[in-house]
């Protein structure tokens, strides 16, 4: 026994008044209030401890506190369970390392651990008496004692697994014990029996065996169901429950680490059969609540039922690799009786015929009077009226019948008499399926009854050409009902349905004729739709109750009554014939493209009349044609997903337009350096071999052609500054020319060309505009560009285009050339003038690179391509950090800009087209420092005024 008992005995929180002592009502009120507060605080503390343990904490300490018991957890939190303020009067009981009881750290004469006692006896607390009992080494009670361990206050007993608190006043006012698990470490599982089988606790489950059916001669009067030679067993859904100790065990272990230990064939003294070879059980976590674990038991095969017994135990593999296994229980299979497909017999559900029972051809068993026919009901040669006698249920021609409410599975139980029990199909994993029997032909002329109903999701609806109609009255279709287990047919039955008339039929001379939707088509001058043969039969002849011949004989004169009527009557109609038969009357309705455009996603109407007499005389039937115009999308959004990443910044907030690149590696022609950009290029476009849309143009609907871009006048007026330049932007009326006003000067700086034959949808930045160049060389030039599209190249059918749900996209015009922040060469202090280090070429001073980060030092032709260049170094205002701080260059340092074309000699000789800056120091030896020079660079696309360029100066050559 490795146990430790810690007992803290406290006086009661409320002291009982002695005789002759007066206690006021206020005193009682205060005591009661304090007691209730104490009860609430104790309950809260215990709940918090249990929750933390459930979440993974453990109890690391249980000690006597100033007022009660203090419990400390592994997360450092401590909670006090108190029963008053007299904690100083408590006694602490604990077990020492020598196995003896200690009281207040004083060793007692009686032992707590039996294994260490000379006679094997040990003392154990008795919860009922509050005293110690003496136990023999074998665990049997030897005798009781009067040695008290439980006081009148809270007492805590701690062992290796639990902390038990005694004398706790609970929330309901009762006083009792509370057990707190020291950790959420799973210790045991106890099976909750559902039944006892031959004295063994067990789990029972219903099992149903069937021989799967195969239908032969399907959809004929010889249709027959043949059972398979071998049976299939259904093991339905079963649940098992277990008591879990502790009740707050780690639920993750219970969810993820479950398995069954199955022993399928133990010897058993009874009459049972061996389990099937494939017998097995797999647990699936369902819930864990109030200390009860519920698992779904997936059973495969058949459990033992005769000379063997199948047993199982639930096993949990804990996170540390240990296993916790429940007690073993048997699993017992109860076989269900045979099933029958039957009528629920509720009048509201079956809508049945009163005398149907006497006409049943086949019964499964006499006990089930509501069972449907298992053999197909086929009355060859009978009329539709006669067939009604043999029908199982009725549906009115303009209503529907929910067959799922007309069937249920009956289990035939014969125990002390004939009984019917409704089978739980969900538990067995069975479901009904319905289909209409074809080729059941009766009537004059003979007609397939399946043509007069539709069946979807178990709902049977009478129809004529797939819609409601009186022509279906009197028909008697047969529905095949299959009870299915997956793909297997378990049972089959047949229901004959009679389609009945209503008591009265409404009469009208105006009828609706709904035809197919109109669709805007670029290839048609106008849109036309024909009513179909089906439309005329179903919506006209059938509704009126006349055959086609009767109708047109009665009303032979067609008239387009809707022409030139109210605006709602759109288009024109004419009567024509069906293209295939050249005989059936149909109506052609034509609507202009303009009308379709204006009425997109709306229902249109038009009226025609059939008159009995010429010149609109006599009786007539008016048809109101209705058709919906399919929605014509009039706005498109180009989502960010269609922004080509390489043409945008990282967040796709602006696209980048750049100048052209040289046509060859030696191209130095500045006229080739143009700023013309394809406005479609930043977006997903139609492929170059596309037959749906214009190749290379913004990809929208194929009907949207004629994409036109424009500068957004309303948006660009909000741009008031580019870099440090105040500017006002405007456009022409078409929005294709962009103007910029700086000071009092207004110039054209960019033009959009949407109609270019070789390059449509381009924007050209103006190389001839001084303002355009000034703005460009700030490195911050941008604008806003929007777009519209035309449907079918029709200028009157314009659609709006947005970009990431904005009416424009931001386009940045990237400066073609940039100047390096540090020179590509350096000075060397104290070299002879003319030596390397005393001069730097202006080309190396600015070290230019283009918008692709290509340096001119590697591509000599760029000086011409981006040129012509002129470089001016402001040496008079240069600065240096010779003494550690930035200041003007001292007089001892001579810095000049020279227009020499050549400097240096030998290998150090350098030539320059733009000149040099030279350096000479007339002072003393110096350490390395920097000179800072501002430069103005004029080139083909304007002027760049740099900030200070850093020019390193190496230390004096003799300086150590």
Secondary structure, DSSP 8 states (H G I E B T S, - for coil): ------EE----SS----TT----HHHHHHHHHHHHHHHHHHHHHHHHHHHHHHTT--EEEEEE-SSEEEEEETTS-EEEEES-S-GGG--EEEE-TTSEEEETTEEEEEES-GGGSSSS-EEEE-TTTSEEEEE-TTS-EEEEEEEE---SS-EEEE-SSEEEEEEEE-TTS-EEEEEEESS----EEEE--SEEETTEEEEEEEEEEE--EEEESTTSTT-EEEE-SS-EEEE--EEEEEEEESTT--HHHHHHSEEEEEEEEEE-SSS-B---TT-EEEEEEEEEETTEEEEEEEEES----BSEEEEEEEEEE-TTS-EEE---EEEEEEE---EEEE----HHHH-B-TTGGGG-S--S-TT-TTB-BSS----TT--HHHHGGG-SEEEETTSEEEGGGS-EEEEEEESSSEEEEE--HHHHT-EEEEEE----EETTTTEEGGGGEEEETTEEEE-BTTB--GGGTT---EEEEEEEETTEEEEEEEEEEEEE--S-----SEEEEE---B---TT-SEEEEE--HHHIIIIIIHHHT--HHHHHHHS-EEE-TTTTS-TTB-SEEEEEE-TTTS-SEEEEEEEEHHHHHHTTT-EEEEEEEEEEETTTEEEEEEEEEEEEB-----EEEE-GGGB-GGGB-TTSS-EEE-----SSTT---GGG---EEETTTTB-B--TT-SSS-TTSB---TTEEEEEEEE-HHHHTT--EETTEE-EEEE-TTS-EEEEEETTEEEEEEEEES--SSS-SEEEE-TT-HHHHHHHTTT--EEEEEEEEEETT-TT-EEEEEETTBS-EEEEE--SEE--SB-SS-EETT--TTSTTSEEEHHHHH--EETT--BTTT-TTHHHHS---EEEEEEEEEEE-TTSS-EE--TTEEEEEE--SEE--GGG-EE-SS-EEEEEE-SS----EEEEEEEEEEETTEEEE---EEEEEE--TT--
